[in-house]
Amino acid sequence: MQHAQLPKHLVKNLPARRSQPFNSNSLSSLLDLCSNIEYLQQNHARFVLHGLHQNSNLSSKLIECYASLGHVSYSERVFGSVTHPDAHLYNAMIRTLSGSGKPEKTLSTYHQMLAEFLCPDEFTYPFVFKSCSDLMSLEDGKRVHCHVIKRGFESNVEVGTAVAEMYVNCSEMESALRAAEGMSERGLGVWNLLISGYCHNGHPLQGFFMLWRMRLEGLEPNSVSVVSLLRSSIELKWLDAGRFLHVLIIVYDLQRDLSVSTALLTMYSKLSCLDMARLVFEKIQEKDPVVWNLMISAYSQGGYPRKALQLVFEMGKLGVRSDLFTVIPSVSAATALKSVELGKQIHAHAARNGLDYQVSVHNSFIDMYSKCGNLDMAEKIFESLLNKTVVSWSSMIKAYAIHDRCTDALSLYERMKMERQKLDQITVINILPACVHVGALGQVKSLHVYSVKHGLILITSVLTALLVSYAKCGCIEMAQKLFDEGVDRDIVSWNSMISAYAKHGDWLRCFGLFSQMKESKVRPDEITFVGLLTACVNSGLVKEGWECFNEMANVHGYKPNQEHYACMVNLLGRTGQLEDAMNLIETMPLKPDVQIWGPLLSACKMHSDTRLAEFAAKRLIEMEPMNAGNYVILSNIYAATGKWDGVAKMRAHIRDRGLKKVPGCSWLEISGLMHEFRVADRSHPRSPEIYALLKNLEEESKLMDDF
């Protein structure tokens, strides 16, 4: 190697021959000037040429310099080239390996050092403990801790902090606390380590206790201290603790730290204290997109969609760029407002600014358009997606289901299976109502099998949804089995079983379940009493119905709603107590709607009460002037009592207004496919065969009658 290859300011500092004396400190300083690997290698070569490569100080410096330039492999070669490395060189190598993210080699070098009867110093042990933490090796950490105690380093602040951090990272909080208590002095870093350790390892209350102990020792918390505890306040749902931390933040002037203000805003938002969240938001001087998005999301999720969208508008006026986390809560706000126009504006903004690149945004738009009544747009977005996720499929299935297009929902579900898309718990929960609506018990069973096979049955919401589906499909035995054996007996499960037995007229089982429910300390809700009243209606139990009605209001404090009054009117009407039913309607605190007048009109038909029927029919016609069914029922009542003028009048109303009664509809599941049929419907592809078979059955029936 020639001197000409080096910069002049480096060459003049090199000794010409090995025999000349040298100063290792001077040469170490020379290495600091090497800004690239070529210069460093040239100096290294010169050291080897002059026999300086066995010098511990220079070799240590070379190890550090190679590592700083990103060439740890050269550092290892330097270390390996030294015949008898001393403790100084070992310490340098351990620090370098640990700092370069090589924990396994760090520990092996440490053990090699011990085998040579050499001892690490207090500056090296923190790197060894860090490697134990990186490997999550508690066993190695404990072994190194023993070495520290044996050599008397446990009271050293840096070593003690490293020991405590290792135990924290390995979730051994009691050992971490003992290590901290064994230190000669505990600085803020140690206390913050303990606070965050307890908070992140599932012991948030201990984190607050560490804060108390820290303040007893006269130390003031900093931003690290309070941020961890603010997160724990959310976990504990402990608003008072969050408010206490807010006071500390003000006292110690920590609110200027953006991370503290952001954590404080998050705490108030998550704990639904939106007034304080807005106050914190307003006091933040330099609001970044994260802060804006937190407040927008808080309003959107907290039931204030207009305020959320107002903030989005303000954000845009101030020139703060929207991102993915702005769009999603904005879409949720538009959905809550049922405003398809606002949704379209947000959609256009997202597309214009390139924020719709993620499928999660498209999924939120599918949900928004379907809930705002624009199912066609939801379909277009879904079909345009090239990378459909399981959420995309689930969202579209749910969209069809909530718009009563259950056959489309089931068809999409079949298509999903054909494309080998794996169902998750949300898909199962979304498709089950469509199966129930068309009575597809086979599909419910198939989803049950799938859920068992893929472990979804272990999820409470899936198990409950299956129980509800079996109950609504009339398969009470399976619903009861799930209820008895597996399901978490929450209010939904109890209500589903009570409702199922109610619809089947088994009032004894209904009231038996109701008694068990109260014994198990599950408080009944309004839906529970709808089920009980339905059982009374189907069994004609007037006395029991009144008892349930009164218990709901007087014992449990629920105000009866339209559905409860409808059940009572239906019960009284079916049992012929029409005047009592009418009295109940006249005294109810709510304005009667179609749920009330409909059962009364049906009861009048059952008991041929023309006078009351006319009264009820007029109310229904006022509310639903285009519902042909109301005219038909009143016409039938007139016909049953021989009032043919009334019959003619009702038919004239239907004819003059161009009304048609919606035909009945039924579904039939064959080999996993749903077939829809309506009255006089010939749209089915095999309708000629179906009607031919019906004709044959009619002829056979006539022959049997003649016989």
C-alpha positions in Angstrom: 0.0 0.0 0.0 1.5 3.4 -1.0 1.1 6.6 0.9 -0.1 8.2 -2.4 -3.4 6.3 -2.0 -4.3 8.2 1.2 -5.2 11.8 1.7 -2.2 13.9 2.6 -3.6 14.8 6.1 -3.8 11.0 6.8 -0.4 10.1 5.3 1.6 12.6 7.5 0.3 10.9 10.6 1.5 7.4 9.7 4.8 6.1 11.0 7.2 5.2 8.1 8.6 2.1 9.7 7.7 -0.3 12.4 10.8 0.6 14.4 9.6 4.1 15.0 7.7 4.7 18.2 4.0 5.4 17.9 1.2 6.9 20.1 -1.9 4.7 20.1 -4.1 7.6 21.1 -2.9 9.6 18.1 -3.5 6.7 15.8 -7.0 6.1 17.2 -7.8 9.8 16.5 -6.6 9.1 12.9 -9.2 6.4 12.5 -11.9 8.8 13.5 -11.1 10.8 10.4 -11.8 7.9 8.0 -15.2 8.7 6.5 -15.5 5.7 4.3 -14.5 2.0 4.2 -11.7 2.5 1.7 -9.8 5.0 3.9 -10.3 2.8 6.9 -9.0 -0.3 5.1 -5.9 1.5 4.0 -5.1 2.6 7.6 -5.9 -1.0 8.7 -3.4 -2.3 6.1 -0.8 0.1 7.3 -1.3 -1.1 10.9 -0.8 -4.7 9.9 2.3 -3.7 7.8 3.8 -2.1 10.9 2.8 -4.9 13.3 0.2 -2.8 15.1 -2.8 -5.2 14.5 -2.2 -7.0 17.9 -2.5 -3.7 19.8 -5.7 -3.9 21.9 -6.5 -0.2 21.8 -6.1 0.1 18.1 -8.0 -3.2 17.4 -10.8 -2.0 19.6 -11.0 1.2 17.7 -10.9 -0.6 14.4 -13.8 -2.8 15.5 -15.9 0.2 16.4 -15.1 2.1 13.2 -15.9 -0.8 10.9 -19.2 -1.3 12.7 -20.0 2.4 12.5 -19.6 2.2 8.7 -21.9 -0.8 8.6 -19.3 -3.6 8.2 -19.7 -5.7 11.3 -18.2 -8.7 9.5 -14.9 -6.8 9.2 -15.2 -6.0 12.9 -15.4 -9.7 13.6 -12.4 -10.4 11.4 -10.4 -7.8 13.3 -11.4 -9.5 16.6 -10.5 -12.9 15.3 -7.1 -11.8 14.1 -5.9 -10.9 17.6 -4.1 -13.8 19.1 -4.7 -13.1 22.7 -7.6 -10.6 23.1 -7.8 -9.0 26.5 -10.9 -7.8 28.4 -10.8 -4.4 26.7 -11.1 -6.0 23.3 -13.8 -8.4 24.4 -15.8 -5.6 25.8 -15.5 -3.7 22.5 -16.6 -6.7 20.5 -19.6 -7.4 22.8 -20.8 -3.8 22.6 -20.4 -3.8 18.8 -22.3 -7.1 18.3 -25.1 -6.1 20.6 -25.4 -2.7 18.9 -25.5 -4.3 15.5 -28.5 -6.5 16.3 -26.6 -9.8 16.8 -27.7 -11.0 20.2 -26.7 -14.7 19.7 -23.2 -13.8 18.8 -23.1 -11.3 21.7 -23.9 -13.9 24.2 -21.5 -16.5 22.7 -18.7 -13.9 22.8 -19.6 -13.1 26.4 -19.4 -16.8 27.4 -16.1 -17.1 25.5 -14.8 -14.1 27.5 -15.7 -15.8 30.8 -14.0 -19.0 29.6 -10.8 -17.0 29.2 -11.2 -15.9 32.8 -11.7 -12.3 31.8 -14.4 -10.0 33.3 -16.7 -7.6 31.5 -16.9 -4.1 32.9 -20.0 -2.1 34.0 -20.2 -0.5 30.6 -20.5 -3.9 28.8 -23.1 -5.6 31.0 -26.0 -3.4 29.8 -25.2 -4.7 26.2 -25.2 -8.3 27.4 -28.6 -7.8 29.2 -30.0 -6.2 26.0 -29.1 -9.3 24.1 -30.9 -11.4 26.6 -33.9 -9.2 26.2 -33.8 -9.3 22.4 -33.7 -13.1 22.6 -36.4 -13.1 25.3 -34.0 -15.5 27.1 -34.9 -15.2 30.8 -32.6 -18.1 31.6 -29.6 -16.4 30.2 -30.6 -13.2 31.8 -30.8 -14.7 35.2 -27.4 -16.3 34.7 -25.8 -13.0 33.8 -27.6 -11.4 36.7 -25.9 -13.9 39.0 -22.5 -12.9 37.5 -23.3 -9.2 38.1 -24.1 -9.9 41.8 -21.0 -12.0 42.2 -18.8 -9.2 40.8 -20.5 -6.5 42.9 -22.0 -4.4 40.0 -25.7 -4.7 41.1 -25.8 -1.3 42.7 -24.4 0.4 39.6 -27.1 2.6 38.1 -26.4 1.6 34.5 -26.1 -2.1 35.2 -29.1 -2.1 37.6 -31.2 -0.3 35.0 -30.2 -2.9 32.4 -31.1 -5.8 34.7 -34.5 -4.3 35.4 -35.2 -3.6 31.7 -34.3 -7.2 30.9 -36.8 -8.5 33.5 -39.4 -6.1 32.2 -39.0 -7.3 28.7 -39.3 -10.9 29.8 -42.5 -10.0 31.8 -40.8 -10.8 35.2 -42.0 -7.6 36.9 -41.3 -8.7 40.5 -37.7 -9.5 39.6 -37.5 -6.1 37.9 -38.7 -4.4 41.0 -36.2 -6.2 43.2 -33.4 -5.3 40.8 -34.5 -1.6 40.9 -34.7 -1.6 44.7 -31.2 -3.0 44.9 -29.7 0.0 43.1 -27.8 2.6 45.1 -29.9 5.3 43.5 -33.0 5.2 41.2 -33.3 7.8 38.6 -36.4 8.8 36.5 -35.4 6.3 33.8 -35.7 3.3 36.2 -39.1 4.5 37.5 -40.4 5.0 34.0 -39.2 1.5 33.1 -41.2 0.1 36.0 -44.3 2.1 35.2 -44.4 1.2 31.6 -43.4 -2.4 32.4 -46.3 -2.9 34.8 -48.7 -1.1 32.4 -47.7 -3.2 29.4 -47.6 -6.5 31.3 -51.2 -6.4 32.4 -50.7 -4.8 35.9 -51.8 -1.2 35.3 -52.7 -0.5 38.9 -49.1 -1.4 39.9 -48.0 1.2 37.3 -50.0 3.9 39.2 -48.4 2.6 42.5 -44.9 3.1 41.0 -45.9 6.7 40.1 -46.8 7.2 43.7 -43.5 5.8 45.0 -41.6 7.8 42.5 -43.2 11.0 43.7 -42.5 10.0 47.3 -38.8 9.9 46.4 -39.1 13.5 45.1 -38.9 12.8 41.4 -41.2 14.6 38.9 -42.9 12.6 36.2 -42.1 13.3 32.6 -43.9 12.6 29.3 -42.8 9.0 29.3 -44.3 8.5 32.8 -47.8 9.9 32.0 -48.2 8.5 28.4 -48.0 4.9 29.7 -50.4 5.6 32.5 -52.9 7.4 30.2 -53.0 4.2 28.1 -53.7 2.2 31.3 -56.5 4.6 32.2 -58.2 3.6 28.9 -57.6 -0.1 29.7 -59.1 0.2 33.1 -61.9 2.5 31.9 -60.9 4.7 34.8 -61.7 8.3 33.8 -60.8 9.7 37.3 -57.3 8.4 36.9 -57.0 10.0 33.5 -58.2 13.3 35.0 -55.6 13.0 37.8 -52.9 12.5 35.2 -54.3 15.6 33.4 -53.7 17.6 36.6 -50.1 16.3 36.8 -49.5 17.2 33.1 -50.6 20.8 33.8 -48.6 21.0 37.1 -45.4 19.8 35.5 -46.0 21.7 32.2 -46.0 18.5 30.1 -48.8 19.5 27.7 -46.4 21.1 25.3 -45.2 17.6 24.4 -47.3 16.5 21.4 -47.1 12.8 22.5 -48.6 13.8 25.9 -51.4 15.9 24.4 -52.1 13.1 21.8 -52.3 10.5 24.6 -54.5 12.7 26.7 -56.9 13.4 23.7 -57.0 9.6 23.0 -57.8 8.9 26.7 -60.7 11.3 26.8 -62.0 10.1 23.4 -61.9 6.4 24.3 -63.6 7.1 27.6 -66.4 9.1 25.9 -65.6 12.4 27.6 -65.8 14.3 24.3 -66.1 17.8 25.9 -62.7 17.4 27.6 -61.3 15.8 24.4 -62.3 18.9 22.4 -60.8 21.1 25.1 -57.5 19.3 24.8 -57.7 19.4 21.0 -58.2 23.1 20.9 -55.2 23.7 23.2 -52.8 21.8 20.9 -50.9 24.5 19.0 -49.4 22.5 16.2 -52.0 19.9 15.2 -50.7 17.2 12.9 -53.1 14.9 10.9 -53.0 12.3 13.8 -54.5 14.8 16.2 -57.2 15.8 13.7 -58.1 12.2 12.9 -58.3 11.3 16.6 -60.9 14.1 17.2 -62.8 13.3 14.0 -62.9 9.6 14.9 -64.0 10.4 18.5 -67.0 12.4 17.2 -67.9 9.8 14.6 -67.8 6.9 17.0 -69.3 8.9 19.9 -72.6 9.6 18.1 -71.8 13.1 16.8 -71.5 12.6 13.0 -72.2 16.3 12.1 -69.4 17.5 14.4 -67.1 14.9 12.9 -67.8 16.2 9.3 -67.5 19.8 10.4 -64.0 19.0 11.7 -63.1 17.4 8.4 -64.2 20.6 6.6 -62.1 22.7 9.0 -59.2 20.5 8.5 -59.4 21.0 4.7 -59.7 24.7 5.0 -56.5 24.9 7.1 -54.7 22.9 4.4 -54.1 19.8 6.5 -54.0 16.9 4.2 -56.5 14.1 4.7 -55.3 10.5 4.9 -56.8 7.0 5.2 -57.6 7.6 8.8 -59.6 10.7 7.9 -61.7 9.0 5.3 -62.9 6.0 7.3 -64.5 7.9 10.2 -65.9 10.5 7.7 -67.6 7.6 5.8 -69.0 6.3 9.2 -70.3 9.8 9.9 -72.1 10.0 6.6 -73.5 6.5 7.2 -74.8 7.5 10.6 -76.6 10.5 9.0 -78.0 8.3 6.3 -76.8 10.9 3.8 -75.9 9.4 0.5 -75.1 12.9 -0.8 -72.4 13.5 1.9 -71.2 10.0 1.2 -70.8 10.8 -2.4 -68.8 13.9 -1.6 -66.5 12.0 0.7 -66.1 9.3 -2.0 -65.2 11.9 -4.6 -62.7 13.6 -2.3 -61.1 10.2 -1.5 -60.8 9.3 -5.2 -59.5 12.8 -6.2 -56.8 12.7 -3.5 -55.8 9.1 -4.1 -57.0 7.9 -0.7 -59.1 5.0 -2.1 -56.1 2.9 -2.8 -56.8 0.5 0.1 -59.5 -2.0 0.0 -60.6 -1.1 3.5 -61.8 2.3 2.2 -63.8 0.6 -0.6 -65.3 -1.7 2.0 -66.4 1.2 4.1 -68.1 2.8 1.0 -69.9 -0.5 0.3 -71.3 -0.4 3.8 -72.2 3.3 3.6 -74.0 3.1 0.3 -76.0 0.1 1.3 -77.1 1.7 4.6 -77.9 4.9 2.9 -80.2 3.1 0.4 -78.1 3.1 -2.7 -77.6 -0.6 -3.2 -76.7 -0.3 -6.9 -73.6 1.8 -6.0 -72.6 -0.7 -3.3 -72.8 -3.4 -6.0 -70.7 -1.4 -8.5 -67.9 -0.8 -5.9 -67.9 -4.5 -4.9 -67.8 -5.8 -8.5 -65.0 -3.3 -9.4 -62.7 -4.6 -6.6 -59.9 -6.7 -8.0 -58.5 -7.6 -4.6 -61.7 -8.5 -2.6 -61.1 -9.3 1.0 -63.3 -11.4 3.3 -64.6 -8.0 4.6 -65.6 -7.0 1.1 -67.7 -10.2 0.7 -69.2 -9.9 4.2 -70.1 -6.2 3.6 -71.9 -7.0 0.3 -73.7 -10.0 1.8 -74.9 -7.8 4.7 -76.0 -5.2 2.3 -78.2 -7.7 0.5 -79.6 -9.0 3.7 -80.6 -5.6 5.2 -82.4 -4.8 1.9 -84.4 -8.1 2.1 -82.6 -9.4 -1.0 -81.9 -12.6 0.8 -81.7 -14.8 -2.3 -79.0 -12.5 -3.7 -77.2 -12.7 -0.3 -77.2 -16.5 -0.5 -76.1 -16.5 -4.1 -73.2 -14.2 -3.3 -72.3 -16.6 -0.4 -72.3 -19.5 -2.8 -70.1 -17.5 -5.2 -67.8 -16.7 -2.3 -67.4 -20.4 -1.6 -66.8 -21.2 -5.3 -63.9 -18.7 -5.3 -62.5 -20.5 -2.3 -62.7 -17.4 -0.1 -62.3 -18.4 3.6 -65.2 -17.3 5.8 -64.5 -15.5 9.1 -66.9 -14.9 12.0 -68.3 -11.7 10.5 -69.3 -13.5 7.3 -71.0 -16.3 9.2 -72.9 -13.8 11.4 -73.9 -11.7 8.3 -75.2 -14.6 6.2 -77.2 -16.3 8.9 -80.1 -13.8 9.0 -80.6 -14.3 5.2 -80.7 -18.1 5.8 -83.3 -17.5 8.5 -85.4 -15.2 6.4 -85.9 -17.8 3.7 -86.0 -20.7 6.1 -82.8 -22.3 4.8 -82.2 -24.6 7.7 -79.8 -26.7 5.6 -77.6 -23.6 5.1 -77.7 -22.9 8.8 -76.5 -26.5 9.5 -73.8 -26.1 6.9 -72.5 -22.9 8.5 -72.6 -24.6 11.9 -70.4 -27.5 10.6 -68.0 -24.9 9.0 -67.8 -23.0 12.2 -67.0 -26.1 14.2 -64.3 -27.2 11.7 -62.6 -23.8 11.6 -62.8 -23.0 15.3 -65.3 -20.2 14.8 -67.7 -21.9 17.2 -65.4 -20.9 20.0 -66.3 -17.2 19.4 -69.3 -16.2 21.5 -71.0 -14.0 18.9 -70.9 -16.9 16.3 -72.3 -19.4 18.8 -75.1 -17.0 19.8 -75.9 -16.2 16.1 -76.2 -20.0 15.4 -78.5 -20.4 18.4 -80.7 -17.5 17.3 -80.8 -18.9 13.8 -81.8 -22.4 14.9 -84.5 -20.9 17.2 -86.0 -18.8 14.4 -85.9 -21.7 11.9 -88.0 -23.7 14.4 -85.2 -26.1 15.2 -85.6 -25.7 19.0 -83.8 -29.0 19.9 -80.5 -27.8 18.4 -81.0 -24.3 19.8 -81.6 -25.8 23.2 -78.5 -28.0 22.9 -76.3 -25.0 22.1 -77.9 -23.1 25.0 -77.3 -25.9 27.4 -73.8 -27.0 26.3 -71.8 -24.2 24.8 -73.2 -20.7 24.6 -72.3 -17.9 26.9 -75.7 -17.2 28.4 -76.1 -13.5 27.8 -79.3 -11.6 27.3 -79.4 -12.4 23.6 -79.3 -16.1 24.2 -82.0 -16.1 26.9 -84.2 -13.9 24.7 -83.7 -16.2 21.7 -84.8 -19.3 23.6 -87.8 -17.6 25.2 -88.9 -16.2 21.8 -88.5 -19.6 20.1 -90.7 -21.4 22.7 -93.1 -18.5 22.5 -93.6 -18.9 18.8 -94.3 -22.6 19.3 -96.9 -21.9 22.0 -94.9 -23.6 24.8 -95.6 -21.0 27.4 -94.5 -23.2 30.3 -91.0 -23.5 28.9 -91.0 -19.7 28.3 -91.9 -18.8 31.9 -89.6 -21.6 33.2 -86.7 -20.0 31.2 -87.7 -16.6 32.5 -87.4 -17.8 36.1 -84.0 -19.4 35.4 -82.9 -16.2 33.8 -83.7 -14.1 36.9 -82.1 -16.7 39.2 -78.8 -16.5 37.1 -78.8 -12.7 37.8 -79.3 -11.8 34.1 -81.6 -8.7 34.0 -84.4 -9.1 31.5 -84.9 -6.3 28.9 -87.8 -5.1 26.7 -87.2 -7.9 24.2 -87.6 -10.5 26.9 -91.1 -9.3 27.7 -92.0 -9.2 24.0 -91.2 -13.0 24.0 -93.2 -13.6 27.1 -96.2 -11.6 25.8 -96.0 -13.5 22.5 -96.2 -16.8 24.5 -99.3 -15.4 26.2 -100.9 -14.4 22.9 -100.3 -17.8 21.3 -101.7 -19.6 24.4 -104.5 -17.2 25.1 -103.2 -16.4 28.6 -104.8 -13.1 29.5 -104.1 -13.1 33.2 -100.4 -14.0 32.7 -100.1 -11.4 29.9 -101.3 -8.7 32.3 -98.9 -9.9 34.9 -95.9 -9.7 32.5 -97.0 -6.3 31.3 -97.2 -4.9 34.8 -94.0 -6.6 35.9 -92.1 -5.0 33.0 -93.2 -1.5 34.1 -93.5 -1.8 37.9 -90.6 -4.2 38.7 -88.0 -3.6 36.0 -88.9 0.0 35.2 -89.3 -0.4 31.4 -91.9 1.8 29.7 -94.0 -0.4 27.3 -93.4 0.4 23.7 -95.6 -0.1 20.6 -94.6 -3.7 20.4 -95.6 -4.5 24.0 -99.0 -2.7 23.5 -99.5 -4.6 20.2 -99.0 -7.9 22.0 -101.6 -7.0 24.6 -104.1 -5.7 22.0 -103.6 -8.9 20.0 -104.0 -11.0 23.2 -107.2 -9.3 24.2 -108.5 -9.3 20.7 -107.9 -13.0 20.1 -109.7 -13.9 23.3 -112.7 -11.8 22.3 -112.1 -8.9 24.7 -112.4 -6.3 22.0 -113.7 -3.5 24.2 -110.8 -4.1 26.6 -108.4 -3.9 23.7 -110.0 -0.7 22.5 -109.8 0.8 26.1 -106.1 -0.1 26.3 -105.5 1.7 22.9 -107.3 4.8 24.1 -105.4 5.0 27.4 -101.9 4.2 26.1 -99.4 7.1 26.4 -98.1 6.5 22.8 -99.8 7.3 19.6 -101.1 4.0 18.2 -99.4 3.0 14.9 -100.0 0.2 12.4 -98.6 -2.4 14.9 -101.6 -1.6 17.2 -104.5 -1.2 14.7 -103.5 -4.2 12.6 -104.0 -6.8 15.4 -107.2 -5.1 16.4 -108.5 -5.3 12.8 -107.6 -9.0 12.6 -109.3 -9.7 15.9 -112.5 -7.9 14.6 -112.4 -10.2 11.5 -112.0 -13.3 13.8 -115.0 -12.2 16.0 -117.1 -10.5 13.2 -117.2 -7.2 14.9 -118.0 -4.9 11.9 -118.4 -1.6 13.9 -115.0 -1.8 15.6 -113.4 -3.2 12.4 -114.5 -0.1 10.4 -113.0 2.1 13.1 -109.7 0.2 13.0 -109.6 0.0 9.3 -110.1 3.8 8.9 -107.1 4.4 11.1 -105.0 1.9 9.1 -106.1 3.4 5.8 -105.1 6.9 7.1 -101.6 5.6 7.9 -101.2 3.3 4.9 -103.5 4.5 2.1 -101.7 2.5 -0.5 -101.8 -0.9 1.4 -104.3 -3.0 -0.4 -104.3 -5.6 2.4 -106.2 -3.3 4.8 -109.1 -2.9 2.2 -109.1 -6.6 1.6 -109.4 -7.5 5.3 -112.3 -5.0 5.8 -113.9 -6.3 2.6 -113.8 -9.9 4.0 -115.4 -8.7 7.2 -118.2 -7.1 5.3 -118.7 -10.2 3.3 -118.8 -12.4 6.4 -121.6 -10.3 7.8 -123.5 -10.0 4.5 -122.8 -6.3 4.0 -122.3 -6.5 0.3 -122.5 -2.7 -0.2 -119.4 -2.5 2.0 -117.7 -5.2 -0.1 -118.4 -3.3 -3.3 -117.1 -0.1 -1.8 -113.8 -1.6 -0.7 -113.3 -3.2 -4.1 -114.0 0.1 -5.8 -111.4 1.7 -3.6 -108.8 -0.9 -4.6 -109.7 -0.6 -8.3 -109.9 3.2 -8.4 -106.5 3.6 -6.7 -104.9 0.9 -8.7 -103.8 -1.0 -5.7 -102.6 -4.6 -5.7 -102.1 -6.9 -2.8 -98.5 -8.0 -2.6 -98.5 -11.7 -3.4 -97.3 -14.2 -0.9 -93.8 -15.5 -1.3 -92.0 -18.7 -0.2 -88.6 -20.3 -0.6 -87.5 -23.8 -1.0 -84.0 -25.1 -0.5 -82.9 -28.0 -2.7 -79.3 -29.2 -2.8 -78.1 -26.0 -1.2 -79.8 -23.8 -3.8 -82.7 -21.4 -3.0 -85.8 -21.4 -5.2 -88.3 -18.5 -4.8 -92.0 -18.9 -5.6 -94.9 -16.5 -5.6 -98.7 -16.8 -6.2 -99.4 -17.7 -9.9 -95.7 -17.3 -10.6 -94.3 -18.9 -13.8 -90.8 -17.3 -13.8 -89.1 -20.4 -12.5 -87.1 -22.2 -15.3 -88.9 -25.5 -14.5 -92.4 -24.0 -14.0 -94.0 -26.2 -16.8 -92.9 -29.3 -14.9 -94.0 -27.8 -11.6 -97.5 -26.9 -12.8 -97.9 -30.3 -14.6 -97.1 -32.1 -11.3 -99.6 -29.8 -9.4 -102.3 -30.7 -12.0 -101.6 -34.4 -11.5 -101.8 -34.0 -7.7 -105.1 -32.2 -8.1 -106.6 -34.9 -10.3 -105.4 -37.6 -7.8 -107.0 -35.7 -5.0 -110.3 -35.5 -6.9 -110.2 -39.3 -7.5 -109.6 -39.9 -3.8 -112.5 -37.7 -3.0 -114.8 -39.5 -5.4 -113.6 -42.8 -4.0 
